[in-house]
Amino acid sequence: MRISSLRASLFIALVPLALVIGACSAGGTTASAPSPTPTIVPNATVLRVEQSQHFTDSKSGGTSAPCANGDPLINGDCGETVTAQCASGDVILSGGYAVDDPLAFVTSSFPASGSTWTVTAHDEGQDGGSHAVTVIAYAACLHSNVDAGVAAVSSTPPIPSDSSPHEVSQNCPAGTIVTGGGFRGTNGTGESLPSPTGWTAALSVQLKGSAKPQLFAVCAKNHLMAASQPKSTADPVLGSGDDLTVACPAGALLVGGGGHTVGYGNITILAPDSGVAHWQLRVSASGAVGGPVATYSVADYAVCATFS
């Protein structure tokens, strides 16, 4: 009886130890804790993309309305349209343009999609001749590893067909900030600039025309926060042009910009520079103006934002 009892005791003691050894040897390893998911650190860069087109306009384009590009028919011509495309995955924050003839004028500069900026220019030979012109469309594109929730909003305000500029505004939705803006189908404009809550432009329709200009604001709701809208101003002498640039404060991104000329001059450059560090504005004015020396006002605006 003692031997049997001893054997039973040894059996009972060894069973848990065998279970432990079996659990360790099965599969060769013990279960490990899951690896933590890495935290994504948001980062962003603003890149400039451009596309150019050469054309010649004259007073008699011979085109009939409506224009396929959505622009107004001006002196029988629909102008020349060019579009800049952001790289795959990048989104439009703003855009701008340049023309290399002081007689050329831009009738559209707007976000045609979430990744493109479209510009239409005219040069109707106001001096009696035709001109070879280069028009450039610029897109300021957000390259980021997170979704900034960028989208354009637009309106078609009622503009009288009296050839006069009419100032109108488009607000961004609540909870978003403006990054840029533009216009489409106006009879030329000397004003396209940011407001605290959206975009403002001076739109016009030629006398007895039927165009319906549009106004656009580009707005962001995630990761971008409004920083400031610094500006640079000048008062050129009538008959002369001017060049202005304006930058954002340290630590802020240049996401867009605009400009304004009052009383005289034609905006021929309204765009970010190649490094997207400054917003550029050029006002051209041809011919001399007689009489007393007088000036007109020019302003160049930057739209700045911080990113987190």
C-alpha positions in Angstrom: 0.0 0.0 0.0 2.8 2.4 0.7 4.5 1.8 -2.7 1.2 2.4 -4.5 0.6 5.6 -2.6 4.1 6.8 -3.4 3.6 6.1 -7.1 0.3 7.9 -7.1 1.9 10.9 -5.5 4.7 11.1 -8.0 2.2 10.8 -10.9 0.1 13.7 -9.6 3.2 15.9 -9.1 4.7 15.2 -12.5 1.5 15.8 -14.6 1.6 19.7 -14.2 5.3 19.7 -15.0 4.7 17.7 -18.2 1.9 20.0 -19.2 4.2 23.0 -18.8 7.0 21.4 -20.8 4.5 20.5 -23.6 3.2 23.9 -23.8 6.7 25.4 -24.2 7.8 22.9 -26.8 4.6 23.1 -29.0 5.4 25.4 -31.8 8.9 26.1 -30.5 8.1 29.7 -29.2 5.7 31.5 -26.8 3.1 34.0 -28.1 4.5 37.6 -28.5 2.6 40.9 -28.0 1.5 42.7 -31.2 3.7 45.5 -32.5 2.4 49.1 -32.0 1.0 50.9 -35.0 3.5 53.6 -36.1 2.3 57.2 -35.7 2.0 59.1 -38.9 3.7 62.5 -38.7 1.9 64.9 -41.0 4.1 66.8 -43.5 3.4 69.0 -46.5 5.2 70.9 -49.3 3.7 73.3 -51.8 4.9 72.7 -55.4 4.5 74.9 -58.5 3.5 73.3 -61.8 3.2 75.3 -65.0 2.0 74.8 -68.6 2.4 77.3 -71.4 0.8 77.9 -74.8 1.7 80.3 -77.7 -1.0 81.9 -79.7 -1.9 84.9 -81.9 -5.1 86.9 -81.5 -6.6 89.7 -83.6 -9.7 91.8 -83.6 -11.5 89.4 -85.9 -11.4 85.9 -84.6 -14.4 84.7 -86.6 -15.7 82.4 -83.8 -19.4 82.2 -82.9 -20.8 81.7 -79.4 -20.9 79.8 -77.2 -17.2 79.2 -76.6 -16.2 75.7 -75.9 -14.0 76.8 -73.0 -16.8 78.5 -71.3 -15.3 82.0 -71.8 -17.2 84.9 -73.3 -16.9 85.7 -77.0 -14.8 88.9 -77.2 -14.5 90.5 -80.6 -15.4 87.2 -82.3 -12.7 85.3 -80.4 -12.8 82.8 -77.5 -9.2 83.3 -76.4 -6.5 80.7 -75.7 -6.9 78.2 -72.9 -4.1 76.3 -71.1 -4.3 74.0 -68.0 -1.6 73.1 -65.4 -1.9 69.7 -63.8 -0.7 68.7 -60.4 1.3 65.5 -60.0 -0.7 62.3 -59.1 -2.0 62.4 -55.6 -1.4 66.2 -55.1 -4.2 68.7 -54.8 -4.8 72.3 -55.9 -4.4 75.0 -53.3 -4.4 77.9 -55.7 -3.1 79.0 -59.1 -2.2 81.9 -61.3 -1.0 83.1 -64.7 1.4 85.1 -66.8 1.1 86.7 -70.2 4.1 88.3 -72.1 2.2 91.1 -73.9 1.0 94.2 -72.0 -2.0 94.3 -74.3 -3.0 90.7 -73.4 -5.6 90.2 -70.7 -6.8 87.1 -68.7 -10.5 86.3 -68.7 -10.3 83.0 -66.7 -8.0 81.8 -63.9 -9.7 79.1 -61.8 -9.5 75.6 -60.4 -11.0 73.4 -63.1 -10.7 70.3 -60.9 -9.2 69.2 -57.6 -5.8 68.9 -59.4 -5.8 71.4 -62.3 -5.7 75.1 -62.8 -7.0 76.6 -66.1 -6.3 80.0 -67.6 -7.8 81.7 -70.7 -6.1 84.8 -72.2 -7.0 87.2 -75.0 -5.1 89.7 -77.0 -7.5 91.4 -79.3 -5.1 93.8 -81.0 -6.3 96.9 -79.3 -3.6 98.8 -81.1 -4.9 97.7 -84.5 -2.6 94.7 -85.0 -2.3 91.0 -84.0 0.2 89.8 -81.5 2.1 86.6 -80.7 1.5 85.9 -77.0 2.6 83.2 -74.6 0.2 82.4 -71.8 1.3 80.4 -68.8 -1.0 78.6 -66.3 0.5 78.0 -62.8 -0.8 75.5 -60.2 0.2 75.6 -56.6 -0.1 72.0 -55.5 -0.2 70.5 -52.0 2.1 67.5 -51.7 1.2 65.8 -48.3 1.0 62.4 -46.6 -2.4 63.4 -45.0 -5.7 64.6 -46.4 -6.1 68.3 -45.9 -9.7 68.3 -47.1 -9.2 70.8 -49.9 -12.1 71.6 -52.1 -13.3 74.5 -54.3 -16.6 76.3 -53.9 -18.1 78.6 -56.6 -20.9 80.9 -57.4 -22.4 82.7 -60.5 -23.3 86.2 -59.3 -25.5 88.3 -61.4 -23.2 90.8 -63.2 -24.8 93.6 -65.3 -23.7 93.7 -69.0 -22.3 97.2 -68.8 -18.6 96.5 -69.3 -18.0 97.9 -65.7 -16.2 95.9 -63.0 -18.4 94.7 -60.2 -16.8 93.5 -56.9 -18.2 90.2 -55.6 -17.1 87.7 -53.0 -17.3 83.9 -52.3 -17.0 82.7 -48.8 -15.5 79.4 -47.7 -17.7 77.0 -45.7 -17.6 77.3 -41.9 -14.7 75.5 -40.3 -12.4 75.8 -43.4 -9.8 78.4 -44.4 -9.2 79.9 -47.8 -6.0 78.9 -49.7 -6.7 80.5 -53.0 -9.3 81.6 -55.5 -10.1 82.7 -59.0 -12.6 83.7 -61.7 -14.0 82.4 -64.9 -15.6 84.0 -67.9 -15.2 87.7 -67.0 -14.3 90.4 -69.5 -10.9 90.8 -67.9 -10.2 91.7 -64.3 -7.9 94.0 -62.3 -8.9 92.5 -59.0 -8.6 88.9 -57.7 -7.6 88.7 -54.0 -8.2 86.9 -50.7 -10.7 88.1 -48.1 -10.6 86.9 -44.5 -13.3 84.3 -45.2 -13.0 83.6 -48.9 -12.2 85.2 -52.2 -13.1 88.5 -53.9 -12.8 89.6 -57.5 -14.0 92.3 -59.8 -16.1 90.7 -62.6 -17.4 92.3 -65.7 -19.6 91.5 -68.8 -19.1 93.4 -72.0 -21.8 95.8 -73.1 -24.9 93.8 -74.1 -23.0 90.6 -73.6 -24.5 87.3 -72.3 -21.6 85.9 -70.3 -22.2 84.6 -66.8 -18.9 84.9 -64.9 -18.1 82.6 -62.0 -16.2 83.2 -58.8 -14.2 80.5 -57.0 -12.7 80.0 -53.5 -10.4 77.1 -52.7 -10.8 76.0 -49.1 -9.1 73.5 -46.7 -10.6 72.0 -43.5 -7.9 69.7 -42.2 -4.3 70.3 -41.0 -4.0 73.8 -42.5 -4.6 76.8 -40.3 -4.8 80.4 -41.4 -1.7 82.4 -40.6 -1.8 85.8 -42.3 -2.5 87.6 -45.6 0.5 90.0 -45.9 0.5 92.4 -48.8 2.9 94.7 -50.7 1.7 98.0 -52.3 3.0 100.5 -54.8 1.8 103.7 -56.5 3.3 103.7 -60.1 3.2 106.7 -62.2 0.5 106.6 -64.9 1.9 105.1 -68.1 4.4 102.8 -66.3 4.1 99.4 -64.7 5.5 97.8 -61.6 6.6 94.5 -60.1 5.8 93.4 -56.6 6.5 90.3 -54.5 5.3 89.3 -51.1 6.3 86.4 -48.8 4.8 84.7 -45.8 6.3 84.9 -42.3 8.8 82.3 -41.1 7.2 78.9 -40.4 4.2 79.5 -42.6 3.5 78.0 -46.1 2.7 80.2 -49.0 -0.5 78.5 -50.2 -1.9 81.2 -52.6 -2.1 84.9 -53.4 -3.8 87.6 -55.4 -3.6 91.1 -56.7 -5.3 94.4 -57.3 -4.8 97.3 -59.6 -6.9 100.5 -59.3 -7.5 103.0 -62.0 -4.8 101.9 -64.5 -2.5 99.1 -65.6 -3.1 95.5 -66.7 -2.1 92.6 -64.5 0.2 90.3 -66.6 1.7 88.2 -63.9 -0.2 86.9 -60.8 1.5 83.7 -59.7 3.8 82.0 -57.1 7.5 82.1 -57.9 9.4 78.9 -58.7 10.2 78.0 -55.1 6.7 79.0 -53.9 8.3 81.4 -51.4 6.9 84.6 -52.9 3.7 85.6 -54.6 4.4 87.7 -57.7 2.4 90.5 -59.3 3.3 92.5 -62.4 1.3 95.4 -63.8 2.1 96.5 -67.3 1.1 99.8 -68.9 1.9 100.8 -72.4 2.2 104.4 -73.8 2.8 107.7 -72.1 0.1 109.7 -70.4 0.3 113.5 -70.8 -0.7 116.2 -68.4 0.2 116.4 -64.7 2.1 113.5 -63.1 -0.4 111.1 -61.4 -0.2 107.7 -59.9 -2.4 104.6 -59.5 -2.5 101.9 -56.8 -1.3 98.4 -57.0 -1.4 95.7 -54.3 0.1 92.2 -54.1 -1.3 89.7 -51.6 0.0 86.4 -50.1 -2.2 83.7 -48.5 -0.2 82.0 -45.7 -1.0 79.0 -43.5 0.6 76.8 -40.9 0.5 73.0 -41.2 0.2 70.4 -38.5 
